[in-house]
Amino acid sequence: MWFYETGIGVFWIRFDPRDMRGFVLGIGEEVLGSYYSPEAAVDDVYMQKSGFPEWDDNPDAVRPPDLSGWVRRDCADWKNAPG
């Protein structure tokens, strides 16, 4: 599971619980989309096509170009996630 803290909330990427081969992108409690890889989810955040208007329409957003800009945590640490 990966986290990216922003001024508007914390994006997260985790395994899709319905299909452990896929990934889910979300922010806070909101699920934004399903992806075939965490990198594909990062691309949508970077390109500001996440489906979260507060992010996608923010010209001042600091956008991580790849997973190295995200914090990786074990799924068991979900309760200790940022935000």
Secondary structure per residue as TSV (DSSP state, phi and psi in degrees):
chain	resnum	aa	ss	phi	psi
A	1	M	-	360.0	140.1
A	2	W	E	-124.2	149.1
A	3	F	E	-130.3	144.4
A	4	Y	E	-135.5	111.5
A	5	E	E	-81.5	132.1
A	6	T	E	-130.3	173.3
A	7	G	T	-69.8	-14.9
A	8	I	T	-105.8	-5.6
A	9	G	E	151.0	-178.0
A	10	V	E	-109.8	115.7
A	11	F	E	-75.2	149.5
A	12	W	E	-141.9	152.4
A	13	I	E	-130.8	130.7
A	14	R	E	-144.6	168.7
A	15	F	E	-61.1	143.3
A	16	D	E	-73.0	118.7
A	17	P	T	-64.8	-19.1
A	18	R	T	-85.4	-23.1
A	19	D	E	-150.2	97.1
A	20	M	E	-65.5	2.5
A	21	R	E	-94.5	-12.3
A	22	G	E	-109.8	179.3
A	23	F	E	-133.5	155.8
A	24	V	E	-124.5	137.1
A	25	L	E	-105.4	138.9
A	26	G	E	-152.3	174.4
A	27	I	E	-141.2	130.6
A	28	G	T	58.0	-124.9
A	29	E	T	-95.6	-0.4
A	30	E	E	-96.2	126.1
A	31	V	E	-84.3	129.8
A	32	L	E	-103.2	-29.1
A	33	G	E	176.5	167.2
A	34	S	E	-109.5	146.5
A	35	Y	E	-141.8	157.2
A	36	Y	S	-82.4	-16.9
A	37	S	S	-152.5	156.6
A	38	P	H	-64.3	-31.4
A	39	E	H	-63.2	-36.1
A	40	A	H	-65.8	-38.2
A	41	A	H	-65.9	-43.0
A	42	V	H	-60.0	-39.8
A	43	D	H	-58.1	-42.7
A	44	D	H	-66.5	-36.5
A	45	V	H	-67.0	-46.4
A	46	Y	H	-61.8	-42.5
A	47	M	T	-81.5	1.3
A	48	Q	T	55.5	49.1
A	49	K	-	-128.5	39.4
A	50	S	S	-77.5	-20.7
A	51	G	S	91.9	5.2
A	52	F	-	-111.9	100.5
A	53	P	H	-54.9	-37.7
A	54	E	H	-59.5	-29.7
A	55	W	H	-87.7	-51.9
A	56	D	H	-61.0	-30.5
A	57	D	T	-98.2	8.7
A	58	N	-	-95.5	106.5
A	59	P	T	-69.6	-16.1
A	60	D	T	-97.1	6.0
A	61	A	-	-62.8	134.8
A	62	V	-	-89.0	112.2
A	63	R	-	-105.3	125.9
A	64	P	-	-75.6	125.7
A	65	P	S	-74.0	-20.4
A	66	D	S	-156.8	-179.4
A	67	L	G	-62.6	-19.0
A	68	S	G	-65.2	-19.1
A	69	G	G	-87.5	0.1
A	70	W	S	-106.3	155.3
A	71	V	E	-95.4	128.9
A	72	R	E	-98.4	133.8
A	73	R	-	-136.2	153.5
A	74	D	-	-66.5	145.1
A	75	C	G	-58.9	-26.9
A	76	A	G	-66.0	-18.4
A	77	D	G	-90.8	11.7
A	78	W	G	-50.3	-41.1
A	79	K	G	-68.1	-22.1
A	80	N	G	-100.3	18.9
A	81	A	-	-68.3	154.7
A	82	P	-	-61.1	159.1
A	83	G	-	81.7	360.0
